[in-house]
């Protein structure tokens, strides 16, 4: 389930405050930080972004 565009416009990475890229149509559904030094991927569960740094996947 994709994240609403209006919500995505106001969300930011909690770690570095950079915008998030919507990868919620992928498997696994995620919002990925676009910051150059961060790159954390936050899970989207049942259409709800989980913006907790402890829950984020580290970049490969």
N, CA, C, O and CB atoms as a CASP TS submission, in Angstrom:
PFRMAT TS
TARGET T0000
AUTHOR 0000-0000-0000
METHOD Language model
MODEL 1
PARENT N/A
ATOM      1  N   UNK     1       0.848  -1.166   0.000  1.00  0.00           N
ATOM      2  CA  UNK     1       0.000   0.000   0.000  1.00  0.00           C
ATOM      3  C   UNK     1       0.906   1.245   0.000  1.00  0.00           C
ATOM      4  O   UNK     1       1.669   1.440   0.947  1.00  0.00           O
ATOM      5  CB  UNK     1      -0.972  -0.011   1.231  1.00  0.00           C
ATOM      6  N   UNK     2       0.839   2.073  -1.020  1.00  0.00           N
ATOM      7  CA  UNK     2       1.702   3.257  -1.085  1.00  0.00           C
ATOM      8  C   UNK     2       1.322   4.312  -0.058  1.00  0.00           C
ATOM      9  O   UNK     2       0.170   4.425   0.360  1.00  0.00           O
ATOM     10  CB  UNK     2       1.650   3.861  -2.471  1.00  0.00           C
ATOM     11  N   UNK     3       2.323   5.073   0.327  1.00  0.00           N
ATOM     12  CA  UNK     3       2.120   6.172   1.263  1.00  0.00           C
ATOM     13  C   UNK     3       1.534   7.353   0.488  1.00  0.00           C
ATOM     14  O   UNK     3       1.953   7.623  -0.638  1.00  0.00           O
ATOM     15  CB  UNK     3       3.462   6.570   1.977  1.00  0.00           C
ATOM     16  N   UNK     4       0.570   8.055   1.081  1.00  0.00           N
ATOM     17  CA  UNK     4      -0.063   9.195   0.420  1.00  0.00           C
ATOM     18  C   UNK     4       0.979  10.269   0.109  1.00  0.00           C
ATOM     19  O   UNK     4       1.860  10.549   0.921  1.00  0.00           O
ATOM     20  CB  UNK     4      -1.192   9.778   1.301  1.00  0.00           C
ATOM     21  N   UNK     5       0.864  10.866  -1.080  1.00  0.00           N
ATOM     22  CA  UNK     5       1.822  11.881  -1.530  1.00  0.00           C
ATOM     23  C   UNK     5       1.842  13.083  -0.596  1.00  0.00           C
ATOM     24  O   UNK     5       2.909  13.645  -0.346  1.00  0.00           O
ATOM     25  CB  UNK     5       1.487  12.334  -2.949  1.00  0.00           C
ATOM     26  N   UNK     6       0.701  13.487  -0.082  1.00  0.00           N
ATOM     27  CA  UNK     6       0.657  14.646   0.817  1.00  0.00           C
ATOM     28  C   UNK     6       1.398  14.366   2.125  1.00  0.00           C
ATOM     29  O   UNK     6       2.010  15.265   2.702  1.00  0.00           O
ATOM     30  CB  UNK     6      -0.799  15.035   1.113  1.00  0.00           C
ATOM     31  N   UNK     7       1.341  13.134   2.585  1.00  0.00           N
ATOM     32  CA  UNK     7       2.068  12.750   3.789  1.00  0.00           C
ATOM     33  C   UNK     7       3.563  12.688   3.511  1.00  0.00           C
ATOM     34  O   UNK     7       4.370  13.132   4.327  1.00  0.00           O
ATOM     35  CB  UNK     7       1.566  11.399   4.317  1.00  0.00           C
ATOM     36  N   UNK     8       3.924  12.146   2.379  1.00  0.00           N
ATOM     37  CA  UNK     8       5.334  12.008   2.010  1.00  0.00           C
ATOM     38  C   UNK     8       6.022  13.364   1.896  1.00  0.00           C
ATOM     39  O   UNK     8       7.218  13.482   2.161  1.00  0.00           O
ATOM     40  CB  UNK     8       5.463  11.250   0.693  1.00  0.00           C
ATOM     41  N   UNK     9       5.264  14.391   1.500  1.00  0.00           N
ATOM     42  CA  UNK     9       5.830  15.745   1.368  1.00  0.00           C
ATOM     43  C   UNK     9       6.292  16.319   2.697  1.00  0.00           C
ATOM     44  O   UNK     9       7.229  17.118   2.726  1.00  0.00           O
ATOM     45  CB  UNK     9       4.809  16.676   0.749  1.00  0.00           C
ATOM     46  N   UNK    10       5.656  15.931   3.798  1.00  0.00           N
ATOM     47  CA  UNK    10       6.012  16.508   5.090  1.00  0.00           C
ATOM     48  C   UNK    10       6.902  15.602   5.937  1.00  0.00           C
ATOM     49  O   UNK    10       7.433  16.047   6.955  1.00  0.00           O
ATOM     50  CB  UNK    10       4.767  16.831   5.853  1.00  0.00           C
ATOM     51  N   UNK    11       7.075  14.348   5.540  1.00  0.00           N
ATOM     52  CA  UNK    11       7.917  13.439   6.306  1.00  0.00           C
ATOM     53  C   UNK    11       9.391  13.686   6.010  1.00  0.00           C
ATOM     54  O   UNK    11       9.759  14.070   4.900  1.00  0.00           O
ATOM     55  CB  UNK    11       7.552  11.987   6.000  1.00  0.00           C
ATOM     56  N   UNK    12      10.226  13.458   7.021  1.00  0.00           N
ATOM     57  CA  UNK    12      11.673  13.576   6.864  1.00  0.00           C
ATOM     58  C   UNK    12      12.338  12.497   7.699  1.00  0.00           C
ATOM     59  O   UNK    12      11.742  11.961   8.633  1.00  0.00           O
ATOM     60  CB  UNK    12      12.175  14.991   7.279  1.00  0.00           C
ATOM     61  N   UNK    13      13.562  12.190   7.358  1.00  0.00           N
ATOM     62  CA  UNK    13      14.336  11.200   8.101  1.00  0.00           C
ATOM     63  C   UNK    13      14.545  11.705   9.530  1.00  0.00           C
ATOM     64  O   UNK    13      15.023  12.824   9.716  1.00  0.00           O
ATOM     65  CB  UNK    13      15.704  10.919   7.401  1.00  0.00           C
ATOM     66  N   UNK    14      14.198  10.904  10.546  1.00  0.00           N
ATOM     67  CA  UNK    14      14.392  11.345  11.923  1.00  0.00           C
ATOM     68  C   UNK    14      15.871  11.471  12.302  1.00  0.00           C
ATOM     69  O   UNK    14      16.203  12.197  13.240  1.00  0.00           O
ATOM     70  CB  UNK    14      13.706  10.384  12.866  1.00  0.00           C
ATOM     71  N   UNK    15      16.751  10.786  11.597  1.00  0.00           N
ATOM     72  CA  UNK    15      18.175  10.815  11.932  1.00  0.00           C
ATOM     73  C   UNK    15      18.880  12.050  11.375  1.00  0.00           C
ATOM     74  O   UNK    15      19.669  12.678  12.081  1.00  0.00           O
ATOM     75  CB  UNK    15      18.852   9.564  11.411  1.00  0.00           C
ATOM     76  N   UNK    16      18.602  12.412  10.101  1.00  0.00           N
ATOM     77  CA  UNK    16      19.351  13.508   9.472  1.00  0.00           C
ATOM     78  C   UNK    16      18.452  14.602   8.892  1.00  0.00           C
ATOM     79  O   UNK    16      18.957  15.620   8.417  1.00  0.00           O
ATOM     80  CB  UNK    16      20.231  12.956   8.377  1.00  0.00           C
ATOM     81  N   UNK    17      17.148  14.413   8.922  1.00  0.00           N
ATOM     82  CA  UNK    17      16.145  15.388   8.467  1.00  0.00           C
ATOM     83  C   UNK    17      16.107  15.587   6.948  1.00  0.00           C
ATOM     84  O   UNK    17      15.571  16.588   6.474  1.00  0.00           O
ATOM     85  CB  UNK    17      16.406  16.711   9.123  1.00  0.00           C
ATOM     86  N   UNK    18      16.666  14.653   6.187  1.00  0.00           N
ATOM     87  CA  UNK    18      16.607  14.695   4.723  1.00  0.00           C
ATOM     88  C   UNK    18      15.253  14.159   4.258  1.00  0.00           C
ATOM     89  O   UNK    18      14.585  13.446   5.008  1.00  0.00           O
ATOM     90  CB  UNK    18      17.775  13.870   4.090  1.00  0.00           C
ATOM     91  N   UNK    19      14.835  14.493   3.024  1.00  0.00           N
ATOM     92  CA  UNK    19      13.584  13.936   2.484  1.00  0.00           C
ATOM     93  C   UNK    19      13.667  12.411   2.344  1.00  0.00           C
ATOM     94  O   UNK    19      14.751  11.828   2.306  1.00  0.00           O
ATOM     95  CB  UNK    19      13.262  14.572   1.115  1.00  0.00           C
ATOM     96  N   UNK    20      12.499  11.794   2.269  1.00  0.00           N
ATOM     97  CA  UNK    20      12.416  10.346   2.132  1.00  0.00           C
ATOM     98  C   UNK    20      11.896   9.976   0.748  1.00  0.00           C
ATOM     99  O   UNK    20      10.985  10.618   0.226  1.00  0.00           O
ATOM    100  CB  UNK    20      11.510   9.750   3.224  1.00  0.00           C
ATOM    101  N   UNK    21      12.485   8.930   0.155  1.00  0.00           N
ATOM    102  CA  UNK    21      12.037   8.408  -1.134  1.00  0.00           C
ATOM    103  C   UNK    21      11.050   7.272  -0.877  1.00  0.00           C
ATOM    104  O   UNK    21      11.285   6.414  -0.027  1.00  0.00           O
ATOM    105  CB  UNK    21      13.247   7.918  -2.001  1.00  0.00           C
ATOM    106  N   UNK    22       9.953   7.276  -1.616  1.00  0.00           N
ATOM    107  CA  UNK    22       8.893   6.277  -1.438  1.00  0.00           C
ATOM    108  C   UNK    22       9.236   4.996  -2.188  1.00  0.00           C
ATOM    109  O   UNK    22       9.241   4.973  -3.419  1.00  0.00           O
ATOM    110  CB  UNK    22       7.537   6.829  -1.923  1.00  0.00           C
ATOM    111  N   UNK    23       9.519   3.944  -1.453  1.00  0.00           N
ATOM    112  CA  UNK    23       9.752   2.613  -2.003  1.00  0.00           C
ATOM    113  C   UNK    23       8.715   1.648  -1.430  1.00  0.00           C
ATOM    114  O   UNK    23       8.983   0.458  -1.263  1.00  0.00           O
ATOM    115  CB  UNK    23      11.198   2.124  -1.691  1.00  0.00           C
ATOM    116  N   UNK    24       7.520   2.181  -1.132  1.00  0.00           N
ATOM    117  CA  UNK    24       6.494   1.370  -0.483  1.00  0.00           C
ATOM    118  C   UNK    24       5.848   0.368  -1.423  1.00  0.00           C
ATOM    119  O   UNK    24       5.160  -0.545  -0.969  1.00  0.00           O
ATOM    120  CB  UNK    24       5.437   2.258   0.100  1.00  0.00           C
ATOM    121  N   UNK    25       6.056   0.520  -2.721  1.00  0.00           N
ATOM    122  CA  UNK    25       5.524  -0.450  -3.672  1.00  0.00           C
ATOM    123  C   UNK    25       6.465  -1.646  -3.819  1.00  0.00           C
ATOM    124  O   UNK    25       6.076  -2.677  -4.369  1.00  0.00           O
ATOM    125  CB  UNK    25       5.292   0.213  -5.035  1.00  0.00           C
ATOM    126  N   UNK    26       7.698  -1.514  -3.331  1.00  0.00           N
ATOM    127  CA  UNK    26       8.679  -2.593  -3.409  1.00  0.00           C
ATOM    128  C   UNK    26       8.436  -3.603  -2.297  1.00  0.00           C
ATOM    129  O   UNK    26       7.581  -3.409  -1.433  1.00  0.00           O
ATOM    130  CB  UNK    26      10.114  -2.036  -3.325  1.00  0.00           C
ATOM    131  N   UNK    27       9.203  -4.677  -2.338  1.00  0.00           N
ATOM    132  CA  UNK    27       9.141  -5.670  -1.273  1.00  0.00           C
ATOM    133  C   UNK    27      10.525  -5.792  -0.669  1.00  0.00           C
ATOM    134  O   UNK    27      11.415  -6.276  -1.367  1.00  0.00           O
ATOM    135  CB  UNK    27       8.631  -7.049  -1.800  1.00  0.00           C
ATOM    136  N   UNK    28      10.777  -5.403   0.541  1.00  0.00           N
ATOM    137  CA  UNK    28       9.823  -4.903   1.532  1.00  0.00           C
ATOM    138  C   UNK    28       9.479  -3.438   1.301  1.00  0.00           C
ATOM    139  O   UNK    28      10.261  -2.687   0.720  1.00  0.00           O
ATOM    140  CB  UNK    28      10.381  -5.085   2.935  1.00  0.00           C
ATOM    141  N   UNK    29       8.313  -3.051   1.760  1.00  0.00           N
ATOM    142  CA  UNK    29       7.858  -1.655   1.627  1.00  0.00           C
ATOM    143  C   UNK    29       8.665  -0.787   2.576  1.00  0.00           C
ATOM    144  O   UNK    29       8.732  -1.050   3.777  1.00  0.00           O
ATOM    145  CB  UNK    29       6.325  -1.521   1.925  1.00  0.00           C
ATOM    146  N   UNK    30       9.289   0.270   2.012  1.00  0.00           N
ATOM    147  CA  UNK    30      10.162   1.121   2.813  1.00  0.00           C
ATOM    148  C   UNK    30      10.098   2.571   2.346  1.00  0.00           C
ATOM    149  O   UNK    30       9.696   2.863   1.219  1.00  0.00           O
ATOM    150  CB  UNK    30      11.601   0.611   2.750  1.00  0.00           C
ATOM    151  N   UNK    31      10.500   3.462   3.230  1.00  0.00           N
ATOM    152  CA  UNK    31      10.796   4.843   2.890  1.00  0.00           C
ATOM    153  C   UNK    31      12.298   4.984   3.107  1.00  0.00           C
ATOM    154  O   UNK    31      12.799   4.712   4.198  1.00  0.00           O
ATOM    155  CB  UNK    31       9.949   5.886   3.764  1.00  0.00           C
ATOM    156  N   UNK    32      13.013   5.408   2.073  1.00  0.00           N
ATOM    157  CA  UNK    32      14.471   5.440   2.122  1.00  0.00           C
ATOM    158  C   UNK    32      14.947   6.884   2.199  1.00  0.00           C
ATOM    159  O   UNK    32      14.497   7.741   1.440  1.00  0.00           O
ATOM    160  CB  UNK    32      15.082   4.730   0.889  1.00  0.00           C
ATOM    161  N   UNK    33      15.855   7.137   3.119  1.00  0.00           N
ATOM    162  CA  UNK    33      16.425   8.463   3.300  1.00  0.00           C
ATOM    163  C   UNK    33      17.271   8.825   2.083  1.00  0.00           C
ATOM    164  O   UNK    33      18.046   8.004   1.593  1.00  0.00           O
ATOM    165  CB  UNK    33      17.269   8.527   4.593  1.00  0.00           C
ATOM    166  N   UNK    34      17.121  10.059   1.596  1.00  0.00           N
ATOM    167  CA  UNK    34      17.884  10.519   0.432  1.00  0.00           C
ATOM    168  C   UNK    34      19.137  11.273   0.841  1.00  0.00           C
ATOM    169  O   UNK    34      19.862  11.768  -0.022  1.00  0.00           O
ATOM    170  CB  UNK    34      17.020  11.403  -0.450  1.00  0.00           C
ATOM    171  N   UNK    35      19.407  11.372   2.131  1.00  0.00           N
ATOM    172  CA  UNK    35      20.612  12.048   2.616  1.00  0.00           C
ATOM    173  C   UNK    35      21.863  11.313   2.172  1.00  0.00           C
ATOM    174  O   UNK    35      21.882  10.083   2.140  1.00  0.00           O
ATOM    175  CB  UNK    35      20.587  12.164   4.141  1.00  0.00           C
ATOM    176  N   UNK    36      22.909  12.056   1.829  1.00  0.00           N
ATOM    177  CA  UNK    36      24.127  11.447   1.285  1.00  0.00           C
ATOM    178  C   UNK    36      24.859  10.579   2.298  1.00  0.00           C
ATOM    179  O   UNK    36      25.449   9.570   1.914  1.00  0.00           O
ATOM    180  CB  UNK    36      25.057  12.521   0.785  1.00  0.00           C
ATOM    181  N   UNK    37      24.841  10.930   3.558  1.00  0.00           N
ATOM    182  CA  UNK    37      25.572  10.148   4.539  1.00  0.00           C
ATOM    183  C   UNK    37      24.718   9.201   5.347  1.00  0.00           C
ATOM    184  O   UNK    37      25.247   8.461   6.176  1.00  0.00           O
ATOM    185  CB  UNK    37      26.276  11.048   5.453  1.00  0.00           C
ATOM    186  N   UNK    38      23.429   9.198   5.139  1.00  0.00           N
ATOM    187  CA  UNK    38      22.513   8.425   5.982  1.00  0.00           C
ATOM    188  C   UNK    38      22.048   7.152   5.271  1.00  0.00           C
ATOM    189  O   UNK    38      22.600   6.073   5.486  1.00  0.00           O
ATOM    190  CB  UNK    38      21.299   9.283   6.376  1.00  0.00           C
ATOM    191  N   UNK    39      21.029   7.292   4.426  1.00  0.00           N
ATOM    192  CA  UNK    39      20.529   6.166   3.642  1.00  0.00           C
ATOM    193  C   UNK    39      19.710   5.140   4.395  1.00  0.00           C
ATOM    194  O   UNK    39      19.478   4.047   3.878  1.00  0.00           O
ATOM    195  CB  UNK    39      21.651   5.487   3.028  1.00  0.00           C
ATOM    196  N   UNK    40      19.259   5.459   5.611  1.00  0.00           N
ATOM    197  CA  UNK    40      18.451   4.504   6.365  1.00  0.00           C
ATOM    198  C   UNK    40      17.141   4.217   5.636  1.00  0.00           C
ATOM    199  O   UNK    40      16.579   5.094   4.980  1.00  0.00           O
ATOM    200  CB  UNK    40      18.169   5.036   7.782  1.00  0.00           C
ATOM    201  N   UNK    41      16.663   2.983   5.758  1.00  0.00           N
ATOM    202  CA  UNK    41      15.407   2.569   5.135  1.00  0.00           C
ATOM    203  C   UNK    41      14.413   2.220   6.242  1.00  0.00           C
ATOM    204  O   UNK    41      14.628   1.292   7.022  1.00  0.00           O
ATOM    205  CB  UNK    41      15.624   1.351   4.167  1.00  0.00           C
ATOM    206  N   UNK    42      13.323   2.983   6.291  1.00  0.00           N
ATOM    207  CA  UNK    42      12.313   2.818   7.329  1.00  0.00           C
ATOM    208  C   UNK    42      11.168   1.952   6.800  1.00  0.00           C
ATOM    209  O   UNK    42      10.683   2.185   5.692  1.00  0.00           O
ATOM    210  CB  UNK    42      11.784   4.197   7.804  1.00  0.00           C
ATOM    211  N   UNK    43      10.725   0.945   7.584  1.00  0.00           N
ATOM    212  CA  UNK    43       9.658   0.056   7.111  1.00  0.00           C
ATOM    213  C   UNK    43       8.312   0.767   7.044  1.00  0.00           C
ATOM    214  O   UNK    43       8.047   1.707   7.793  1.00  0.00           O
ATOM    215  CB  UNK    43       9.548  -1.162   8.017  1.00  0.00           C
ATOM    216  N   UNK    44       7.468   0.294   6.125  1.00  0.00           N
ATOM    217  CA  UNK    44       6.080   0.739   6.031  1.00  0.00           C
ATOM    218  C   UNK    44       5.227  -0.490   6.301  1.00  0.00           C
ATOM    219  O   UNK    44       5.254  -1.457   5.540  1.00  0.00           O
ATOM    220  CB  UNK    44       5.750   1.391   4.616  1.00  0.00           C
ATOM    221  N   UNK    45       4.472  -0.444   7.389  1.00  0.00           N
ATOM    222  CA  UNK    45       3.640  -1.583   7.791  1.00  0.00           C
ATOM    223  C   UNK    45       2.172  -1.199   7.705  1.00  0.00           C
ATOM    224  O   UNK    45       1.724  -0.262   8.365  1.00  0.00           O
ATOM    225  CB  UNK    45       3.994  -2.051   9.227  1.00  0.00           C
ATOM    226  N   UNK    46       1.432  -1.928   6.889  1.00  0.00           N
ATOM    227  CA  UNK    46      -0.006  -1.664   6.681  1.00  0.00           C
ATOM    228  C   UNK    46      -0.249  -0.222   6.260  1.00  0.00           C
ATOM    229  O   UNK    46      -1.230   0.393   6.679  1.00  0.00           O
ATOM    230  CB  UNK    46      -0.801  -1.970   7.962  1.00  0.00           C
ATOM    231  N   UNK    47       0.645   0.322   5.429  1.00  0.00           N
ATOM    232  CA  UNK    47       0.495   1.675   4.925  1.00  0.00           C
ATOM    233  C   UNK    47       0.941   2.764   5.874  1.00  0.00           C
ATOM    234  O   UNK    47       0.789   3.949   5.578  1.00  0.00           O
ATOM    235  CB  UNK    47      -0.900   1.902   4.573  1.00  0.00           C
ATOM    236  N   UNK    48       1.500   2.370   7.029  1.00  0.00           N
ATOM    237  CA  UNK    48       1.935   3.337   8.037  1.00  0.00           C
ATOM    238  C   UNK    48       3.461   3.303   8.150  1.00  0.00           C
ATOM    239  O   UNK    48       4.028   2.260   8.474  1.00  0.00           O
ATOM    240  CB  UNK    48       1.273   3.038   9.417  1.00  0.00           C
ATOM    241  N   UNK    49       4.133   4.430   7.887  1.00  0.00           N
ATOM    242  CA  UNK    49       5.588   4.475   8.027  1.00  0.00           C
ATOM    243  C   UNK    49       6.000   4.372   9.497  1.00  0.00           C
ATOM    244  O   UNK    49       5.431   5.039  10.361  1.00  0.00           O
ATOM    245  CB  UNK    49       6.145   5.769   7.409  1.00  0.00           C
ATOM    246  N   UNK    50       6.985   3.537   9.761  1.00  0.00           N
ATOM    247  CA  UNK    50       7.534   3.386  11.109  1.00  0.00           C
ATOM    248  C   UNK    50       8.853   4.154  11.130  1.00  0.00           C
ATOM    249  O   UNK    50       9.898   3.620  10.759  1.00  0.00           O
ATOM    250  CB  UNK    50       7.737   1.856  11.502  1.00  0.00           C
ATOM    251  N   UNK    51       8.792   5.405  11.565  1.00  0.00           N
ATOM    252  CA  UNK    51       9.956   6.287  11.504  1.00  0.00           C
ATOM    253  C   UNK    51      10.727   6.278  12.821  1.00  0.00           C
ATOM    254  O   UNK    51      10.892   7.309  13.473  1.00  0.00           O
ATOM    255  CB  UNK    51       9.524   7.714  11.160  1.00  0.00           C
ATOM    256  N   UNK    52      11.191   5.096  13.190  1.00  0.00           N
ATOM    257  CA  UNK    52      12.023   4.913  14.374  1.00  0.00           C
ATOM    258  C   UNK    52      13.396   4.479  13.898  1.00  0.00           C
ATOM    259  O   UNK    52      13.515   3.524  13.131  1.00  0.00           O
ATOM    260  CB  UNK    52      11.403   3.864  15.367  1.00  0.00           C
ATOM    261  N   UNK    53      14.437   5.173  14.346  1.00  0.00           N
ATOM    262  CA  UNK    53      15.802   4.852  13.924  1.00  0.00           C
ATOM    263  C   UNK    53      16.146   3.411  14.313  1.00  0.00           C
ATOM    264  O   UNK    53      16.849   2.725  13.571  1.00  0.00           O
ATOM    265  CB  UNK    53      16.820   5.842  14.556  1.00  0.00           C
ATOM    266  N   UNK    54      15.659   2.946  15.464  1.00  0.00           N
ATOM    267  CA  UNK    54      15.935   1.579  15.898  1.00  0.00           C
ATOM    268  C   UNK    54      15.314   0.531  14.986  1.00  0.00           C
ATOM    269  O   UNK    54      15.804  -0.597  14.927  1.00  0.00           O
ATOM    270  CB  UNK    54      15.435   1.379  17.302  1.00  0.00           C
ATOM    271  N   UNK    55      14.241   0.881  14.268  1.00  0.00           N
ATOM    272  CA  UNK    55      13.551  -0.045  13.367  1.00  0.00           C
ATOM    273  C   UNK    55      14.094   0.035  11.937  1.00  0.00           C
ATOM    274  O   UNK    55      13.766  -0.810  11.104  1.00  0.00           O
ATOM    275  CB  UNK    55      12.051   0.247  13.368  1.00  0.00           C
ATOM    276  N   UNK    56      14.916   1.039  11.651  1.00  0.00           N
ATOM    277  CA  UNK    56      15.403   1.257  10.282  1.00  0.00           C
ATOM    278  C   UNK    56      16.476   0.244   9.906  1.00  0.00           C
ATOM    279  O   UNK    56      17.242  -0.238  10.742  1.00  0.00           O
ATOM    280  CB  UNK    56      15.954   2.679  10.131  1.00  0.00           C
ATOM    281  N   UNK    57      16.497  -0.059   8.600  1.00  0.00           N
ATOM    282  CA  UNK    57      17.524  -0.941   8.041  1.00  0.00           C
ATOM    283  C   UNK    57      18.690  -0.065   7.609  1.00  0.00           C
ATOM    284  O   UNK    57      18.499   0.979   6.986  1.00  0.00           O
ATOM    285  CB  UNK    57      16.969  -1.794   6.833  1.00  0.00           C
ATOM    286  N   UNK    58      19.908  -0.504   7.950  1.00  0.00           N
ATOM    287  CA  UNK    58      21.108   0.235   7.580  1.00  0.00           C
ATOM    288  C   UNK    58      21.389   0.033   6.104  1.00  0.00           C
ATOM    289  O   UNK    58      21.059  -1.018   5.553  1.00  0.00           O
ATOM    290  CB  UNK    58      22.317  -0.207   8.430  1.00  0.00           C
ATOM    291  N   UNK    59      22.003   1.035   5.441  1.00  0.00           N
ATOM    292  CA  UNK    59      22.326   0.877   4.011  1.00  0.00           C
ATOM    293  C   UNK    59      23.358  -0.212   3.796  1.00  0.00           C
ATOM    294  O   UNK    59      24.203  -0.458   4.657  1.00  0.00           O
ATOM    295  CB  UNK    59      22.839   2.194   3.424  1.00  0.00           C
ATOM    296  N   UNK    60      23.287  -0.857   2.659  1.00  0.00           N
ATOM    297  CA  UNK    60      24.216  -1.956   2.351  1.00  0.00           C
ATOM    298  C   UNK    60      25.587  -1.448   1.985  1.00  0.00           C
ATOM    299  O   UNK    60      26.484  -2.241   1.699  1.00  0.00           O
ATOM    300  CB  UNK    60      23.676  -2.808   1.220  1.00  0.00           C
TER
END
